[in-house]
Amino acid sequence: TPSLESNNANKGVELSLTYEGSFCKRTRSGTGKEYQNDILVYSGGFLNDSYYGEGIWYDLNSQSKYEGSFANGKMNCPDGRKYSLSGTEWILDYEGGFKDGLKNGVGKFCHKGY
């Protein structure tokens, strides 16, 4: 599962994880939302405590978000979308394939800065 806890910018900062949503056999499964320090970081599907199916993941440190499918807690989608925050607007940066959390396969960079 993508996590802000693994980001170096948060070293030494205590993070609080909160989940709102469905459970099955004591694991997060179904539709839900994950918050870190009361800030939404993921909204979408879960399966066996991992991000799964359609969802939106927010990376608060890089001010970006990903919309698309997840499998085994990672971005996995032939047509995902990655955005960056510019002021108060989300700007589409990349549209295309993702595998195991990385850009993969066919895709296009959409932002003029690329």
C-alpha positions as a Markdown table, in Angstrom:
| # | Residue | x | y | z |
|---|---|---|---|---|
| 1 | Thr | 0.0 | 0.0 | 0.0 |
| 2 | Pro | 1.5 | 3.4 | -0.9 |
| 3 | Ser | 2.2 | 5.1 | 2.4 |
| 4 | Leu | 3.3 | 8.5 | 3.6 |
| 5 | Glu | 5.1 | 6.7 | 6.4 |
| 6 | Ser | 7.8 | 5.6 | 3.9 |
| 7 | Asn | 8.4 | 9.1 | 2.7 |
| 8 | Asn | 11.6 | 10.7 | 4.1 |
| 9 | Ala | 9.9 | 14.0 | 4.6 |
| 10 | Asn | 7.9 | 12.5 | 7.5 |
| 11 | Lys | 10.8 | 11.0 | 9.5 |
| 12 | Gly | 10.4 | 11.9 | 13.2 |
| 13 | Val | 6.7 | 12.8 | 12.7 |
| 14 | Glu | 4.1 | 10.6 | 14.3 |
| 15 | Leu | 1.5 | 9.5 | 11.8 |
| 16 | Ser | -2.0 | 8.5 | 12.8 |
| 17 | Leu | -3.8 | 6.1 | 10.4 |
| 18 | Thr | -7.6 | 5.9 | 10.3 |
| 19 | Tyr | -9.8 | 3.8 | 8.1 |
| 20 | Glu | -13.5 | 4.3 | 7.3 |
| 21 | Gly | -15.3 | 1.5 | 5.4 |
| 22 | Ser | -16.1 | -2.2 | 5.1 |
| 23 | Phe | -14.4 | -5.1 | 6.8 |
| 24 | Cys | -14.4 | -8.8 | 6.0 |
| 25 | Lys | -12.8 | -11.2 | 8.5 |
| 26 | Arg | -11.1 | -8.4 | 10.3 |
| 27 | Thr | -9.4 | -7.0 | 7.2 |
| 28 | Arg | -10.2 | -3.9 | 5.2 |
| 29 | Ser | -12.2 | -5.2 | 2.2 |
| 30 | Gly | -14.8 | -3.4 | 0.0 |
| 31 | Thr | -15.1 | 0.3 | -0.3 |
| 32 | Gly | -13.4 | 2.6 | 2.1 |
| 33 | Lys | -11.3 | 5.7 | 2.9 |
| 34 | Glu | -7.9 | 5.9 | 4.5 |
| 35 | Tyr | -6.7 | 9.0 | 6.4 |
| 36 | Gln | -3.3 | 9.9 | 7.7 |
| 37 | Asn | -3.3 | 12.5 | 10.4 |
| 38 | Asp | -7.0 | 13.3 | 9.5 |
| 39 | Ile | -6.1 | 14.0 | 5.9 |
| 40 | Leu | -7.6 | 11.8 | 3.1 |
| 41 | Val | -4.9 | 9.8 | 1.4 |
| 42 | Tyr | -6.9 | 7.1 | -0.4 |
| 43 | Ser | -10.5 | 6.5 | -1.4 |
| 44 | Gly | -11.7 | 3.4 | -3.2 |
| 45 | Gly | -11.6 | -0.4 | -3.1 |
| 46 | Phe | -9.7 | -2.6 | -0.6 |
| 47 | Leu | -9.1 | -6.3 | -0.5 |
| 48 | Asn | -7.3 | -8.1 | 2.3 |
| 49 | Asp | -6.0 | -4.8 | 3.8 |
| 50 | Ser | -4.6 | -3.6 | 0.5 |
| 51 | Tyr | -5.7 | -1.0 | -2.1 |
| 52 | Tyr | -7.6 | -3.0 | -4.8 |
| 53 | Gly | -9.8 | -2.1 | -7.7 |
| 54 | Glu | -10.7 | 1.5 | -8.6 |
| 55 | Gly | -9.4 | 4.3 | -6.3 |
| 56 | Ile | -7.8 | 7.6 | -5.9 |
| 57 | Trp | -4.5 | 7.9 | -4.0 |
| 58 | Tyr | -3.2 | 11.3 | -2.8 |
| 59 | Asp | 0.6 | 11.9 | -2.2 |
| 60 | Leu | 0.5 | 14.9 | 0.1 |
| 61 | Asn | 4.3 | 15.5 | 0.0 |
| 62 | Ser | 4.6 | 15.7 | -3.8 |
| 63 | Gln | 1.1 | 17.2 | -4.1 |
| 64 | Ser | 0.1 | 14.7 | -6.7 |
| 65 | Lys | -2.7 | 12.2 | -7.0 |
| 66 | Tyr | -3.4 | 9.0 | -9.0 |
| 67 | Glu | -6.7 | 7.8 | -10.3 |
| 68 | Gly | -7.1 | 4.3 | -11.6 |
| 69 | Ser | -6.9 | 0.7 | -10.6 |
| 70 | Phe | -4.9 | -0.9 | -7.9 |
| 71 | Ala | -3.9 | -4.6 | -7.3 |
| 72 | Asn | -1.9 | -5.9 | -4.3 |
| 73 | Gly | -1.8 | -2.3 | -2.9 |
| 74 | Lys | 0.0 | -0.9 | -6.0 |
| 75 | Met | -1.0 | 1.2 | -9.0 |
| 76 | Asn | -1.8 | -1.4 | -11.8 |
| 77 | Cys | -3.8 | -0.1 | -14.7 |
| 78 | Pro | -3.5 | 0.3 | -18.5 |
| 79 | Asp | -5.2 | 3.7 | -18.3 |
| 80 | Gly | -4.4 | 5.4 | -15.0 |
| 81 | Arg | -4.0 | 9.1 | -14.6 |
| 82 | Lys | -1.4 | 11.0 | -12.5 |
| 83 | Tyr | -2.1 | 14.7 | -11.6 |
| 84 | Ser | -0.1 | 17.4 | -9.9 |
| 85 | Leu | -1.6 | 20.2 | -7.8 |
| 86 | Ser | -1.1 | 23.7 | -9.2 |
| 87 | Gly | -2.5 | 26.3 | -6.8 |
| 88 | Thr | -6.0 | 24.9 | -6.2 |
| 89 | Glu | -6.3 | 23.0 | -9.5 |
| 90 | Trp | -5.3 | 19.4 | -10.4 |
| 91 | Ile | -3.4 | 19.4 | -13.7 |
| 92 | Leu | -3.1 | 16.1 | -15.7 |
| 93 | Asp | 0.6 | 15.1 | -16.0 |
| 94 | Tyr | 0.5 | 11.6 | -17.3 |
| 95 | Glu | -2.2 | 9.2 | -18.7 |
| 96 | Gly | -1.4 | 5.6 | -19.5 |
| 97 | Gly | -0.1 | 2.4 | -18.1 |
| 98 | Phe | 1.0 | 1.6 | -14.6 |
| 99 | Lys | 2.4 | -1.6 | -13.2 |
| 100 | Asp | 3.5 | -2.3 | -9.6 |
| 101 | Gly | 3.2 | 1.4 | -8.8 |
| 102 | Leu | 5.4 | 2.7 | -11.7 |
| 103 | Lys | 4.6 | 4.1 | -15.2 |
| 104 | Asn | 4.7 | 1.2 | -17.6 |
| 105 | Gly | 3.7 | 0.4 | -21.2 |
| 106 | Val | 1.9 | 2.9 | -23.4 |
| 107 | Gly | 1.3 | 6.4 | -22.0 |
| 108 | Lys | 1.6 | 10.1 | -22.7 |
| 109 | Phe | 2.9 | 13.0 | -20.7 |
| 110 | Cys | 0.3 | 15.7 | -20.8 |
| 111 | His | 1.8 | 18.7 | -18.9 |
| 112 | Lys | 3.8 | 21.2 | -20.9 |
| 113 | Gly | 6.7 | 21.0 | -18.5 |
| 114 | Tyr | 7.6 | 17.5 | -19.8 |
